[in-house]
Amino acid sequence: MEPPPSIEIIKVEDELHICPKCGYKDGFHSSFIRANSDKDNIMKSSRALYRVILICPECGARYDVGWTCTLTQ
């Protein structure tokens, strides 16, 4: 199995629903990458911080637009 493509950091202007790489126009899938794997983190016991990554369903390009979220463990 191929490794996923690298994550490109992009800025959201007015709207982001078209893939900058291939032009797919129907939005993105999302994935989450743990951002705070530091064991000394205060939130470690109950919540973890994740980067939200957008994935083009057509070409597989991955984008980081600067969103994060916390998820309860």
N, C-alpha and C positions, 0 to 999 in steps of 0.2 A: 504494500500500500504506500502511495506517495505521501510525503509530509505535506501538511497544509501550506498554502502560499504564505509569504511573510505578511505581516500586518502593516498597512500603510496608514499613517496618521493624516487625516484630512480635516479641513475646517468646514462646518456646515454654514452655508450662506443663508438664503431665504428658505430653502426646502431641500431635503435630500431624499429622493425616491428613485433616482436614476443612477445606475452604476457608472462611475467615471471611467472605468476600464472598458466595458463592453456595450454600454448604452441600454442595458436591460431596464425597463421602465416600471416594473410592478413592485418595487420595494425590496426589502432585505429580510433575511433570516437573522437571528441573533445568537450569540454564544457568550459565555462568561468566563473570564480568566481571573483567577484569584490574584488580587493585587497586594494583599498584606499577609504574606506567609511568615512574617517575623513572629517568632514565638513569644517575644516580650510585649506584643501588642496588647493594649488594655481591652480591646473588643474581642480578643481571641476566643474567650470562653463561650460567648453567646452569638456573636455576629462576625461575619467575614466580609471584607470589602472586595468587590469584583469589578473589573473593567468590562464594560459592555462592548462587544465586538460585533459589527455588522458584516454579514456574509452575503454576497451576491448569489442567488440561487442558480443563475445562468452560468457564470464563469468561475465562481468560487473565490473571487477576490475578497480580501478581508480588510475592514476599515475600522480604525479607532477614531471616534469623533470626540473623545474626551468625557464620555458619560461613565459614571460609576454608580454602583448600587450596593447596598448591604443586604445580605441574606442571613437569616437566622439559621444557625446550625442545629 
